[in-house]
Amino acid sequence: MGRCTVKIRCLCCNRPGLHMARGLIVSCYARHQRAGTLDQYPLSEPDGSPWRPTGRIGTGTLNRYIAMEVRGFSPARIRFELGLSSRQVNRYAKAAREQRLAAAG
């Protein structure tokens, strides 16, 4: 991982410290990682909003992801076809769900 340089107030212990990921400082992140409880702290953007693609390439990739999902492609196949990592596939899946929910109402 890269260096932790951004100071935040930890979501776990409410202490200030260097941000590791998921709104946690380094010590709390390591503790939750060892305990297997990182899923209590969802991935989010630095401002707290969920990830969504921006720009022409990201929007195009989301549209291609949705088209493949509608055709019944598995996440592994979508990952291979679009050249994405597992984490990126999860992000696009979540963005697609949010787009469908927004369109539905």
Sequence and secondary structure as in RCSB ss.txt:
>XXXX:A:sequence
MGRCTVKIRCLCCNRPGLHMARGLIVSCYARHQRAGTLDQYPLSEPDGSPWRPTGRIGTGTLNRYIAMEVRGFSP
ARIRFELGLSSRQVNRYAKAAREQRLAAAG
>XXXX:A:secstr
      EEE TTT  EEEEEETTEEHHHHHHHHHHT GGGS    TTS      HHHHHHHHHHHHHHHHTT  H
HHHHHHHT  HHHHHHHHHHHHHHHHHHH 
